[in-house]
């Protein structure tokens, strides 16, 4: 019989889902690098200003569309991406893992979340993009604009918390529910930053793709560590 090719050997060893996630991560990182390169050259995206202006009343850039109730709601939503809220959510899951007697998983999660925070800070420092001045800011914003810290950390933390919770849940529909809610929260936080005028759309897009890539990378590492019993294995999925 002919000897199997190297590609066939690798295909048998690496699951299709793992390959798919790696491709998604690579695509997200490529998109992020493309955004950085365009911004660093000073060549702005035309839709950046257009989207921010479309979210304000015609002739009055200080007045957002939808009136004061929508503005209040957006301020509440943007708080879901704040350091305080994300830290409380992270601590709650860490405590949950410790109570389940999974200290290795808790340590891994803490390391992953701190690493995501460091990555976002490094990206902001490296690009140092000013905040948009196309429309007035409706909340205070002090740090650099790119990438959106709220958008990125919402994706990092909510998606990471979701995949770690999903590992403790055997029912597929509940796992899907965790991921869906985490994705929705991340998207809403990013949209709120645009509505409030404190980020360019490309800042939010960069935060989403980098945060999602980080969370997916954490999922891959957790799967690998579980195979070697370095963290608690995920429960077998059920319908």
N, C-alpha and C positions, 0 to 999 in steps of 0.2 A: 504493500500500500504506500502511496506517496506520503511524504512527511508533511504535516500541516504547515502552512505559511505562518510567518510572524504575525501578520495581521489577524489571521484566524485565531491564533493563540491568544492574542491580546483581547480579541472580541469575546472569547469565552471567559476571560478572567475579569473583564470589566463589564458591569451591568449596563444595559442600554440607558437606564435612567441616569446613571452617573455620567455617562458620556454626554447626554442631553444637557444636564446641569452645567457641565464644564463648558459646553458650547455657549450656553446662555451667559455664563459669567464672562467668557471671552468677548462675546458681543457687547455686553454692558461696559466692560473696560475699554473696548475700542471706541464706543460712543462717548464715554467720558473723556478719553484722550483727545478725540476729535473736537469736542467742545472746548477743552482747555487750549488746544492749539489755535482755534479760531479766535478765542477771546484774547489770548496773549499777543496776537498779531494786531489787535486793535480793530479788527474787521467785525462790526456788530451784526447781529442777526436782525433783519428788518421787523420780524414779528415780535421781538422783545417789547419795543415801545408800543406797538399797536395793541397788544393784548392788555397791557396796563391801562392804556387810555380807554379801551372798550369797557373796562370795569368801572369807569367813572361817568357821572352824568355829563351829557354834552354841554360844553360851555362853562362847566364848574368842576375842574379836576380835583377839588377838595371834597367833593360829595360823591360817595360811592353809589353804584346802582343798588336798588332794592330798599333804600331807606335805612333808618336807624336800627330796625329790628334785625335786618340781615347783617349790619355792621356789628351789632352786639354778638350775634351768633358766630360770626367769623373770628371775633376776638376770643370767644370761648373755645372754638375749635383749635385756634393756633396755640392755645395753652396746652393742648394735648401733646405738642411737640416740645414743650419747655423742659429745661433740665430738671426742675423739681418733679413734674409729673412722671417723666420717664424714669427718673431715679427711684421714685416710689414703686412704680410697676416692676422695675427690675429687682428691687429688694424683696418685693412680695413673692416673686417666682423663686428667687434664691432661697428664701425661707421655706417655700413649698418643697423644693428639692432636698433641702436639709432634713425636713420633717419626714420625707419619704426615705431617709437614710441613703441619699445619693450625694455624698459630699464631693466626690470627684466630678460629677456632672455640674454641681453648683460652682465649683472652682473653674471648670471649663467655661461655663456661661459667663462668669464674672470677667474672666480674661478676654473673652470674645467681645463683650460689651465695652470694656475699657479700650481694647484695641480699635474698635470702630470709632470711638470718641477721639482717640489720638489721630486716626487717619483723617477724619474730618477737619480737625484743627490744623494738621499739616497741609491739607489741600487749601484751606483758607489762607494760610500764611504764604504759601508758595505763589498763589495766583493774585491775591491782594486786590480783588476787583472792588471798585467803589459801589456803594448802594445806588440804586436808580434815583434820579431826580426828575423823572418825567412827570410824576404826580406826587402830591404831598404824602408823607408817611402817616398812617393812621395809628401806629404803635411805635414805641421807641425801638431803635435797632442801632447797635453800636459797633459790632464786629464787621469784618469784611463780608462781601456779598456772595462770593462764589466758593464752594457750592452752598446752597441753602442748608444751614445747620439743622434747622427744625425739620426740613424734609428728609435730610439724610439720616439723622438720628431717629426720626420716627420710623423710617424703613428699617434701619439697623435693629432697633430695639423691639419694635412691635413684631417684625417678621422673625427675628431670632427667638423672642419669647414664644411666638406661635409654633415654630418648628420644634422647640424644646418641649412645649406642652403636648404637641402632637405625638412625640415619642412615647408619652405616658398613656396614650389613648388608643385602644385597639380598634374602635369603630371608625371606618373610613369617613363617614359623613361628618363626624365630630372633628376629625382632623381637617377636613376641607373647610368646616366652619371656622376653625381657628385661623387658618391661612386667609380666608376671605375677609374676616373682620380686620385682621392685621393689615392687609392690603388696602382696604377701604379707609382705615384710619390714616395710613401713610399718605394716600391720595388727598384726603380732605385737608390734612395739615399743610401740604404743599399748595393746594388751591387757596387756602386762607392767607398764605404769605403773599401770593399775587394780589388778592383782593385788598389787602392792607397796604400794598404798594412798597413793601420793603425788600422785594427781590425781583430780579429779572426772571422771566420764564425759563431761560436757560440755566439759571442758578438752581431753580427747583427741579428741572429735568436732570441736571447733573447730580443733585442730592438723591433723587429717586434711584437712578441707575447705579450709583456707587454704593448706596445703602443696600439695595437689593443684591448686588454682587457680593457684598460682604456677608449678608445673611445666608445666601446660598452656599458660600464658601464655608461658613460655620457649620451648615448642615452636612456638607460633604466630610468635613473633618470629624464631626461627631459620629457619622456612620463608620468611618475608618477606625476610630478609637473604640467604638462599641464592638467591632469584630475582634479586637485584641483585648476586650474586657477592661479597657482603661476608663470607660464610662459605662453607665448602665445601658444595656441594650434596649432598643425600642420594642414595644409590645407588638406582637404579630397583628397585622391588620385584619379586621373582620368587615363584612359588608355593612 
